[in-house]
Amino acid sequence: MNSARARRLELLFLAFLLILGLGLRAYRVGQPSLAEDEAAKWDAVQQYRQGHFAAVNSEHPMVMKVLAWASLDAGEIYNHWAVARGWHAVRRVAWLRLPIVLLGTATALILYLVGRQMMGLLGAGLAAVFWAVSPLSVALNRVLKEESLFVCFSLLAFYCYNRGKQAASDGESKRWFTLAGAAFGLDLASYYLAIGEFGLIVLVWHVANQKGIRSRDMGPYFRRLVLMMGLVFVLANPVILSPKNLEAMLRYSEQKTIQHHGYLMDGHVYLNNALTTPYGLPWYYYLWVLAVKTPLAILAAMLAGIGLLFFDRNSLLSIFARVNLTFWIVPYSLAGSKWIRYVAIGLPVLYLAGGWAVEKCLAWSRGRMGRQAWRAAMAAAVVAMVAWTIANAMAWAPYNRLYLNALG
């Protein structure tokens, strides 16, 4: 197959994947009622409309609330236009969640691009498919919470940072590190804890260099990256400069504005508050969520990928996975306060591991059967896995958050 045709097929695959992912996330997205945190975002948007920005839902940055505000305004314009023509209006809850739906859909494309930097086309494509159609990731991208933005912008920052480290020239490296700084700025303006992601990406490449993976020294551009990150952060989140907002953030950190204290898990109610650390929900909560809410075929691929990556310790993918999984699962599992949406932070790495495992398995089997038989077996395995996952996502829509596999 020539390169032009392969490129066209790749673009067609990505276009189909984005359409499929968007359809699963947008389907009746306005039907489930607002959760507590989503209602807080609704109130914040109403405050923004009145010109009140400081100390409004101050524990979270502005980006998501501004996007929700813009989406609601666009929705009102559309609904007025549609009703005038006798069409159905779209519920305001759907417009409120639309930015998360769009960015969650786009994350599949970014995950594919990140995967292509560390593995073959098949593994990266499967990782993107897992994100696009898995009921758990679909469910998390239908809730107005910051974790979806964090995952999207973190992956974008990592992609740009990788391009800078692997660039062919100084000029190209400079451009990509500048873009990485902008992506980190958006990340931090969407999720304050994203500052840790910057450190993790630097750590990944520090370990990679120790393992002999050659890359460009970012020393001359480090200051530029940090300045760009700070500039974009302040421009996208100017409320951070308000003393009143900082005071409200301090009150939140002291648990003075927390209204929720309990969480129902597997028929039991647990305390769910940061002050209960190391008690509260069981330490294995996130592992339990993954075990019962991931389609079994994808779960098996993820487990196989994690095992294989711990043996293949010198690849960039293995380093990326080990660093990110360790600094996600350990602190989040020990914390007394746990929420299902935090699973989104680890899903991209797990999906990359799963895609890589399937790619390795099929490569291993290639030398043990005829060319035509191998192609048929590969197509059947991939189609069966993806089709079963899509069927699960569609069967549980629009209440994908309730999905359980056979283990659940």
Secondary structure, DSSP 8 states (H G I E B T S, - for coil): --HHHHHHHHHHHHHHHHHHHHHHHHTTTTSS---HHHHHHHHHHHHHHTT--TTSSTTS-SHHHHHHHHHHHHHHHHHHHHHHTT-----HHHHHHHHHHHHHHHHHHHHHHHHHTTS-HHHHHHHHHHHHH-HHHHHHTTS--THHHHHHHHHHHHHHHHHHHT-SSHHHHHHHHHHHHHHHHHHHTT-GGGHHHHHHHHHHHHHHHHTT------HHHHHHHHHHHHHHHHHH-GGGG-HHHHHHHHHHHTTSS----EEEETTEEEE--GGGTTSSS-TTHHHHHHHHHS-HHHHHHHHHHHHHHHHSTTSHHHHHHHHHHHHHHHHHHHSS---GGGHHHHHHHHHHHHHHHHHHHHHHHHTTS-HHHHHHHHHHHHHHHHHHHHHHHHHHTT-GGG---TT-
